[in-house]
Amino acid sequence: MAYVLDNTKVEGVAAPILPSVMQNWTNPGNDTGHWGDMTNNNRDLATQFVISISLGVVAFFSFCFLRPKWAELYAARRRRRTAASSLPDLPDTLFGWIPVLYRINDEQVLDSAGLDAYAFLSFFKFALRFLSATFVFAATIISPLHLRYLGRTGIPGVDRPPNDDDDTLKKDPTYLWIYVIFPYLFTGIAIYLLIQQTDKIIQIRQKYLGSQTSTTDRTIRLAGIPPELRSEEAIKEYIESMQIGNVETVSLCRNWHELDTLMDERKKILRQLERAWTKHLGYKQNKRYHDTLPLVRAARVRSPSFGSEAGTENSQLLGSENGRVPTRTTEDGRPKHRMWYGPLKLRYKKIDSIDYYEEKLRLTDERIVAARQKDYATSGLAFVTMESTAACQIAVQAILDPNPMQMAATLAPAPADVVWKNTYISRSNRVYRSWTITAVIGFLTVFWSVLLLPFVSLLNLRTLHEVIPGLADALARHPLVGSLVQTSLPTLFWSSLTVVVPYLYSWLSDLQGMTSRGDMELSLISKNFFFSFFNLFLIFTVLGSGSNFWDLLKQIQDTFKDATTIAFALANSLEGLSRFYINLIILQGLGLFPFRLLEFGSVIMYPINVLSAKTPREYAELSTPPMFRYGFSIPQTILILVICIVYSVFPSSWLICLCGLIYFFLGHLIYKYQLLYAMDHQQHSTGRAWPMICSRVLLGLVFFQLAVIGSLALRQAVTKSLLLVPLMGGTVWFIYYFARTYEPLMKFIALRSIDQDRPNDSENALTSPTLVSPPSGLDRDSLPVLIGGREIGMRLKKYVNPNLTVPLDGAWIPSSDGSIMIRPGAYGDETTE
């Protein structure tokens, strides 16, 4: 049996569903009634463009108008971080900020935002260079050849269906050589640009890391420590016995669960106490809170409720078995707290809220001080700081112990990046969490695929008519409404999933028990890309490939018996879905990107947060910069590039590449502004996301080559398809080669790069004199600390759980003159104002 695809016979395809599937692909205007005419209406592209440009223009002009007025939101990072203070001031004019932002060079990005931001923005530069070259070839060679031999412009809704009377293709298949030549060309360009950009990032990274001797770069994370070695002295002796180098300090992680729980409880009590004081004294928002909060340190005196006269009563403030309550019950205007007491807690009495929470805070502080003195059980994890960076790099690149899973050395995260509550999780617990999360993600993968089914039906009215005939007929009678439903609803649903699902995967990453936030972020990138590529691209393409998908489900058993039918669906669905992906890139680039610049979520939540803020501390937190998450942004941008790569030789190549250029140009500008001026972000992974970006771009190249091979094979151009097999094999080999040669340089510091003459920056105490302003965005040892509404940097010279050393300061209390008084805690130390 033979069927015609683009006037080329396909032999040996005998699945019972194939004729119905092929009718719509080979001649979508025929045998589909009014649904076929509706599906390919060129109104869809125009509708999507108008909707996207309208949304984008409104968001962009709103941002330009609000930017100088809401500087505490749109320039939060610039106003609060010393690392960003060296950046040029942006004019308050409507569009004057754009050329100033564009002229900021790579050195300024590195100095103010760090290696992670530099690597992320480098991906946009790579994408712009690659798509520029691809677009030139697509517009000057590929598209004219498709127009010459296929009569197709690549614009959805404009191209006519293939005509059986057209003998050009039957006699002259020369145009098919573009499916052989350009995959080689585009793959070569992509690999060349990737290597070029990777070399540049490696040189910068090695130069920066090798020229410093920070605590982070001299520390290894030692896991799998056996019980007999779980002491600082034993670990130090073990490491030094290998003659790698001398050990400076050893920080053995312990089970601090009790202490961490008490500190979390103290934070809640402190906020309740501040609310009680604010309710009693009143507080009006200081207009200058986003710059600095006027502070007055209170004298170290006890509250009147802690005086000797009230000592007996206050000792019973939290209730007791005999039901004694404090004597202060008169109506003095102070807020009251309902305290339950007596048998079964059935009786209550209103007491002074300030006294109640101050006493509760005092008792909690006593428990914390006692907990800090306890000797906790050790865990199998330790941070070992060597005296030299070279010794640390030798240790992490060597096998220290002959026993599997024992004394495994890896690079340590920065002290401020450690998630201390996960350092004392047992290995078995961590393995259990990992496998559980993997199983949950496997279930969600199937769930997302099923969830996509209703929206896939909207892509083709013939499929929709099989399910809901009335809706299909209504959409066919109203072309504009049908165009809106078919064009905007699926792309909006697709875009919504890319926003909502990453938050779910972020929560799952937190549950895995990783010991650093940088590792969590890299894991989030991997999870979200898998979701985007597998569910929103690969599975979506498969589900959208059939014109009569419900017939495909009815005969799914026969379908899987015939692998040729499945290959046919995969190879041809890409061209059939070009309209959807063009609409998607237009919506993402022109419509939704400006909303990222507007920080729409923060704008919506800001009035709510202002209304809920009561205390000076809560008002100060309003100006905290929103957090930029690489795990939310990188996967989606990679997927858009992969889509552009896959379509780079198909008839719609020039249009998709043009939309991709617009997407990455706007994305580079918008993300550059957010990373430098508006949003805070972690800077501890030193560009380790770049190898992940490269590996996934290379995966996209392999998928692109598979799609072209399948397309040629289904056109019976077997010889031409076989010519692409070496290209795919070479790309797979390059993925392995890249992982072996380039990725280690993005993870470790080469010994030759280390400056041996630089003195060690090694102070072994975490004390108040180490409070300094962060020198640059490249400093991984600095921990952002908010004091008095102003962010300064605390340089961490030792790996230590902050709950062991952080001062137990008291509440922020509003004063009558508008200043803020920091009430000293019972055991707090003085802090620098």
C-alpha positions, 0 to 999 in steps of 0.5 A, a space after each residue: 500500500 502506498 500513500 502520498 506525502 508532499 506528492 512523494 509516495 510512502 511505501 509499506 504504511 498500512 495502519 488502518 488510521 493512516 488514511 484519515 491522518 494523511 488527509 489533513 496533512 496532504 490536503 488540509 483544505 479538502 475532506 474536512 469541511 468547514 473545519 479544515 478551512 478554519 484550521 488554516 485560516 491566516 487570521 490566527 497569526 494576525 490575531 496572535 500578533 495583535 494580542 501579544 503586541 497589545 499586551 507587551 506594549 501596555 506592560 512595557 509603557 507601564 514599566 517605563 512610566 512607573 520605573 522612576 516612581 517605584 524605585 524601591 521596587 524596580 531598582 531595589 537591588 541597585 539601592 540596597 547592594 554595594 555590589 551594584 552601586 558601581 553601575 551607572 544611574 539610569 535616567 528617569 526619562 521614559 526610554 532613556 534607561 535603554 541605551 544606558 543599560 545596553 552599553 553596560 559591558 561584560 566587566 561591569 556585569 561580572 563585577 556587580 552581578 557575578 559569574 552566574 548572571 554573566 553565564 546566563 546572559 552569555 546564553 542569550 548572546 550565543 542564541 542571538 548569534 546562532 539565530 542571526 546566522 540561521 535566519 540569514 540562510 533561512 531567508 536567502 536560501 532555504 525559504 526560496 527553495 521551499 517556495 520554488 519547489 513546494 510553493 510554500 512561504 512558511 507563513 501558516 494559513 497562506 501556503 496552499 496545500 500540495 497539488 497532485 498535478 504538480 509534477 515538479 517534485 516528482 521529477 526534481 527532488 533536488 531541493 531535498 539536499 537542503 535537508 542534508 547540507 544545512 543540518 551539517 552547517 547549522 550543527 557546525 555553527 552551533 558547536 563552534 559558537 558554544 565552544 567559543 563562548 565556553 572558552 571565554 567563560 572558562 578563562 574568566 572563571 579560572 582567572 577569577 577563582 585562581 586569583 583569590 584564596 577565599 574560604 570557599 575555594 579552600 574547603 571540601 565537603 567530606 561525606 560518608 564519614 565512618 563513626 570512628 572518624 567523626 571528630 575534628 581531630 580524627 578527620 584532620 589527622 586522616 586528611 593530613 596523613 595523605 600528604 595532600 596539604 595541611 588542614 586549617 579547620 574542620 567543621 563537623 556537622 551535628 544534629 542541631 535539630 533542637 537548636 534550629 527548631 528553637 530559633 525558628 520558634 524565636 523568630 515567630 515570637 519576636 514578630 508577635 512581640 513587635 506587633 504587640 508593641 506597634 499596636 500599643 505605641 502606633 507606627 506610621 510608615 517612614 517614607 525613607 524606610 527603603 534607604 535606611 531606617 533611623 535607629 536608636 539603640 535602647 539602653 540595656 535595661 529590663 522591661 518594667 515587667 521584668 522588674 523585681 516587683 513583678 518578678 514573681 508574677 512574671 514567672 507565671 506569665 505563661 501559665 502554670 498548673 495552679 492557674 496563676 496569672 500575672 497581676 497586670 490586668 487593668 485597662 491601660 490601653 496595652 494590647 491583651 492576650 487571651 490565656 487559657 488555663 485550668 483543667 482541660 484549658 477551659 478557663 481563660 483570662 486576658 493578660 498583657 500581650 507585651 508582657 506575655 511575649 517578652 516573657 515567652 521570648 526570655 524563656 526561649 532565649 534561655 533554652 537557646 543559650 542552653 541548647 548552644 552549650 549541648 554536645 550534639 550527636 555527629 553526622 557523617 558530613 564535615 567541611 574541611 578547610 585546607 591551608 591552600 587552594 591547591 590542596 583543596 583542588 587535589 583532594 576533591 579530584 582524588 579518591 581518598 578512601 578505598 571503601 565505596 561511599 566513604 570519605 567522598 570529597 566534593 567541592 564545598 558550597 559557600 558558607 552562606 549557601 549551606 542549608 544547615 538543616 539538611 547537613 544532619 540528614 542521614 544518607 539513607 534518609 537522603 536516598 529515600 527522599 531522592 527516590 521518592 521525588 523521582 517517583 513523584 516526578 515520573 507520576 507527574 510526567 504522565 499526569 501533565 501528558 493527560 492534562 494536555 489532551 483537551 488543549 491539543 484538541 483545540 489545535 484542530 477543529 476536526 479533532 474537536 468535532 469528534 469530541 464536542 461537535 457543537 463547540 466545533 460548529 460554533 467556532 466554525 460559524 464565528 471565525 474571529 472567536 474560533 481564531 482566538 480560541 485556537 490561537 490564544 487558549 492553547 498557547 496561554 495554557 502552555 505558557 501558564 504551565 511553564 509558570 506554575 509547574 516550576 514552583 511545584 518542582 522547586 518545592 520538590 527540590 527543597 524536599 530532597 535534602 540537598 545541602 546547598 541552595 546552589 545544588 537546589 537551583 541546578 536540580 531545579 533547572 534539570 527538573 524544569 527542563 525535563 518537564 518543558 522538553 518532554 511534556 511541553 515539546 516532545 509529548 505535545 508534538 506527538 499528541 498534536 500530530 494526528 488530525 483525528 486523535 480520538 480515532 488514534 486512541 480508539 485504535 491505539 493497539 493497532 497503531 503500536 503494532 505498526 512502528 511506521 505509523 508512529 514514525 510518520 506521525 512524529 516526523 510530520 507533526 513538526 510541520 503541522 504544529 509550526 503555526 502553534 510554535 510560531 504563536 507561542 514564541 510571539 506570545 512569550 517574546 512580545 506579550 509576556 516578556 514585558 510583564 517580567 520587566 514589570 514584575 507583575 507578580 510583585 506589583 500585584 502583591 505589593 499593595 497586599 503586603 503594604 496593607 498587612 505590614 504593621 511593624 517597622 521590621 515588616 515595613 523594612 522588608 517591603 523593600 527587599 529585592 525580589 529573588 531571581 530564580 535561574 531554575 525558573 528562567 533557564 529551562 524555558 529559554 533553552 526550549 525556545 532555542 531548541 524549537 528554533 533549531 528543530 524548525 531551522 530547515 523546514 518551510 517555516 524556518 525563516 519566520 520561526 528564527 525571526 521570532 526567536 531573534 526577537 524573543 532573545 533580544 528582548 530577553 537579554 535586555 529584560 533579564 539584564 535589567 533585572 539581574 543588575 538593578 531590580 532583583 537579587 539572586 544567588 551567586 554561589 554556583 560560579 557559572 555551573 549552570 553553563 554546562 547544563 545549558 550546553 548539554 541541553 542545546 546539544 540534545 536539541 541538535 540531536 533531536 533536530 537531526 532525528 526529525 530531519 532524518 525521519 522527514 527524509 526517510 518518509 519521503 523515500 530519500 533513504 540515501 540522503 537520510 543515511 548521510 545524516 547518520 554520521 552527523 548525529 553520531 558525531 554530535 553524540 560523541 561531541 556531547 561525551 567529549 564536551 562532558 569529559 574536557 570542558 565540564 571539569 574546568 567549569 567545576 574545578 580550578 586548574 592548578 596552573 590557574 592558582 596564584 600561589 603567591 597570594 596570601 590566604 584570607 583566613 580569619 577563623 571567627 565569625 564576629 562583628 568586626 567582620 561586618 563589611 560591605 560586599 566588595 563585588 558581585 563575585 564575592 561568594 563568602 559574603 552573606 547579605 545581612 539586613 541591619 537598620 533597613 540597610 543591607 551590608 555583607 557579613 563575611 563568613 570565615 568559618 563554616 558554622 551553623 549561624 544559629 550557634 552564633 547569631 546575636 539574640 537581639 530584641 524587638 524593633 520598637 517604634 519611638 515617638 520621634 519616628 525613629 526605631 529603637 532596637 530593644 536589646 535581648 536578654 542575651 543579645 550582643 550589641 550590633 553595629 549600626 
